[in-house]
Amino acid sequence: MLVLIFSIIVGAVIGSFINVIIYRLPIIMAGEKISLSFPASHCPFCHHPVRWRHNIPLIGWLLLAGKCADCRAAISPRYPLIEGLVAIMFGWVIADHGPGIESAVILFALCLLVPLACIDAATMLLPDRLTWPLIIGGIVTAWAGVGRIGWQEAGIAAVVGFTLPWALSLLFRVFFQREGMGKGDMKLFAGLGAWMGYGMLCHIMIASCILAILSALIILKVKPGQAFPFGPYPILVAIMVFLFF
């Protein structure tokens, strides 16, 4: 029980850092001279530093009632939601697999998928700084014998994961004279292939396409012509596979 409680606390702390990645990485990509660690956490509106007690995962947002302590600007509920989600995932994986290398490998992948989904949903970008570690991590864990599949299948599935969406995107551009799937989505599928293998990759592709089509029917009915990101759908399916299968 103590191990489970500790894993949940660690998950909440890592979830807090994932929030930093979600907020700062797109800004870094846009050319702003900041890093993930500097400057220290501060309000984006009044620029006052965040007090240490308000940086405590989950508790800090509740203490502030969702508003900056200085200027009272609203703080997105995304912060406690991500912290809570990652804490639950850590507890779930440890409860299911126990402490060890298997859990560490799964949690590593999940900690890349969560910020990828959130960043893509907000900016329609899938940063190389997250997709490449996903690809390499999947192949390395397979090569080390601690992944779900062998390294040969991981390598082949990564190639298939990139090539198949690339070919479909090329056909889409030829027939419709517009871009289909972005390179970030292709790298995401390559990473998922490296972790899951080509069999599960096909299931993820099919399920995510169904989810995306159902969402498009709603989104395009409300906002015709509205572009929307595709990445969160395969990521959601992949997270379900990691946790439940």
C-alpha positions in Angstrom: 0.0 0.0 0.0 2.8 2.4 0.8 4.4 1.7 -2.6 1.1 2.5 -4.3 0.6 5.7 -2.3 4.2 6.7 -3.1 3.7 6.0 -6.8 0.6 8.2 -6.9 2.5 11.1 -5.3 5.4 10.7 -7.7 2.8 10.6 -10.6 1.3 13.9 -9.4 4.8 15.5 -9.2 5.7 14.3 -12.7 2.2 15.4 -13.9 3.2 18.9 -12.7 6.3 18.8 -14.8 4.3 17.5 -17.8 2.2 20.7 -17.4 5.4 22.7 -17.8 6.2 20.8 -21.0 2.7 21.3 -22.3 2.9 25.1 -21.7 6.5 25.9 -22.5 7.5 23.6 -25.3 5.3 25.2 -28.0 6.6 28.6 -26.8 10.2 27.4 -27.1 9.4 26.1 -30.6 8.1 29.5 -31.5 11.5 31.0 -30.6 11.0 32.4 -27.2 14.2 32.4 -25.1 13.1 30.2 -22.2 13.7 26.7 -21.1 11.7 24.0 -19.3 13.5 25.0 -16.1 14.0 28.8 -16.5 12.5 31.1 -15.6 10.8 29.8 -12.5 7.1 29.2 -12.5 5.2 32.5 -12.7 1.8 33.9 -13.7 1.7 34.5 -17.5 -0.4 37.6 -16.9 1.2 39.6 -14.0 4.5 37.7 -14.1 4.6 37.3 -10.3 6.5 34.1 -9.2 4.3 31.3 -8.0 4.8 30.7 -4.3 6.1 27.3 -3.2 2.9 26.2 -1.6 1.0 27.0 -4.7 3.3 24.7 -6.7 2.2 21.6 -4.8 0.5 19.3 -7.3 -3.3 19.3 -7.0 -3.3 21.1 -3.7 -1.8 24.3 -5.0 -4.6 24.9 -7.5 -7.2 24.2 -4.8 -5.5 26.6 -2.4 -5.7 29.3 -5.1 -9.3 28.4 -6.0 -8.2 28.4 -9.7 -7.0 32.0 -9.7 -3.6 33.8 -9.5 -2.8 34.8 -5.9 -1.7 38.3 -7.1 -3.8 39.4 -10.1 -6.6 36.9 -9.7 -6.4 35.8 -13.3 -8.0 32.4 -14.0 -5.7 29.4 -13.9 -6.7 26.7 -16.3 -8.2 23.6 -14.7 -5.9 21.6 -17.1 -3.2 21.8 -14.5 -4.9 19.8 -11.8 -6.5 17.5 -14.4 -3.1 16.5 -15.8 -1.6 16.1 -12.4 -4.5 13.9 -11.3 -4.5 11.9 -14.5 -0.8 11.1 -14.4 -1.1 10.3 -10.6 -3.9 7.8 -11.4 -1.9 6.3 -14.3 1.1 5.8 -12.1 -1.0 4.2 -9.4 -2.8 2.0 -12.0 0.4 0.7 -13.6 2.1 0.0 -10.3 -1.0 -1.8 -8.9 -1.2 -3.8 -12.1 2.4 -4.7 -12.8 4.1 -3.9 -9.5 7.3 -1.8 -9.1 10.0 -2.8 -11.6 11.3 -2.3 -15.1 8.0 -3.3 -16.8 6.2 -0.5 -15.0 9.0 2.0 -15.6 8.9 1.3 -19.3 5.1 1.7 -19.6 5.2 4.9 -17.5 8.0 6.3 -19.7 5.8 5.9 -22.8 2.7 7.3 -21.0 4.7 10.4 -19.9 5.5 11.1 -23.5 2.0 10.5 -24.9 0.1 12.7 -22.4 2.0 16.0 -23.4 1.9 15.0 -27.0 -1.9 14.8 -26.9 -2.3 18.0 -25.0 0.1 20.0 -27.2 -1.5 18.7 -30.4 -5.0 19.5 -29.2 -3.9 23.1 -28.3 -1.5 23.9 -31.2 -1.9 21.1 -33.8 1.8 20.4 -33.4 3.5 17.1 -32.4 7.1 18.2 -31.4 10.1 16.2 -32.5 11.4 16.6 -28.9 8.7 14.2 -27.9 8.0 12.0 -30.9 11.7 11.0 -31.4 12.1 9.9 -27.8 8.9 7.8 -28.3 10.3 6.1 -31.4 13.8 5.5 -30.0 12.4 4.5 -26.6 10.2 1.9 -28.2 13.0 0.4 -30.2 15.5 0.5 -27.4 13.1 -1.2 -24.9 12.3 -3.9 -27.5 16.0 -4.4 -28.1 16.7 -4.7 -24.4 14.0 -7.3 -24.1 11.7 -5.3 -21.7 9.1 -4.2 -24.3 5.9 -5.8 -25.5 7.5 -7.0 -28.7 10.9 -8.0 -30.2 13.3 -5.5 -31.6 12.8 -6.7 -35.2 9.1 -6.2 -35.1 9.6 -2.9 -33.3 11.8 -1.7 -36.2 9.5 -2.9 -38.9 6.4 -1.5 -37.2 8.1 1.9 -36.8 8.8 1.9 -40.5 5.2 0.8 -41.3 3.8 3.4 -38.9 5.6 6.2 -40.7 5.3 4.9 -44.3 1.6 4.0 -44.4 0.3 7.5 -43.3 2.9 9.1 -45.5 1.6 7.2 -48.6 -2.0 8.0 -47.7 -1.1 11.6 -47.2 0.6 11.7 -50.6 -2.5 10.2 -52.3 -4.7 12.8 -50.5 -2.5 15.6 -51.7 -2.6 14.3 -55.3 -6.4 13.9 -55.4 -7.5 16.8 -53.3 -4.6 19.3 -53.8 -4.2 19.8 -50.1 -2.2 18.5 -47.2 -3.6 15.4 -45.4 -1.7 14.1 -42.4 1.3 16.0 -41.0 4.8 14.6 -40.5 4.2 14.8 -36.8 1.4 12.3 -37.0 3.5 10.0 -39.1 6.3 10.1 -36.4 3.7 9.5 -33.8 2.5 6.3 -35.6 6.1 5.3 -36.0 6.5 5.6 -32.3 3.4 3.7 -31.5 4.4 1.0 -33.9 7.8 0.7 -32.1 6.0 0.1 -28.8 3.0 -1.9 -29.9 4.0 -3.9 -33.0 2.3 -3.9 -36.4 -0.7 -5.9 -35.3 -1.7 -3.6 -32.5 -0.7 -0.6 -34.6 -3.4 -1.5 -37.2 -6.0 -1.7 -34.5 -4.9 1.7 -33.1 -5.1 3.2 -36.6 -8.6 1.8 -37.3 -10.0 2.8 -33.8 -8.4 6.3 -34.0 -9.9 6.9 -37.5 -13.3 5.9 -36.2 -13.0 8.3 -33.3 -11.8 11.1 -35.5 -14.6 10.6 -38.0 -17.2 10.7 -35.2 -15.6 13.8 -33.7 -15.4 15.4 -37.1 -19.2 14.9 -37.6 -19.8 17.0 -34.5 -17.0 19.6 -34.9 -17.7 20.3 -38.6 -21.4 20.6 -37.9 -20.8 23.3 -35.3 -17.9 24.9 -37.1 -17.8 24.1 -40.9 -14.3 24.0 -42.3 -12.7 23.9 -38.8 -9.4 22.2 -38.8 -8.8 19.8 -35.9 -5.8 17.7 -34.7 -5.7 14.0 -35.3 -3.0 13.1 -32.9 -5.1 12.9 -29.7 -7.2 10.1 -31.1 -4.4 7.5 -31.6 -2.8 8.6 -28.4 -6.0 8.1 -26.4 -6.4 4.6 -27.9 -2.7 3.8 -27.2 -3.0 4.9 -23.6 -6.0 2.6 -23.2 -4.0 -0.3 -24.6 -1.1 0.4 -22.2 -3.4 0.5 -19.2 -5.9 -2.2 -20.0 -4.2 -4.7 -22.4 
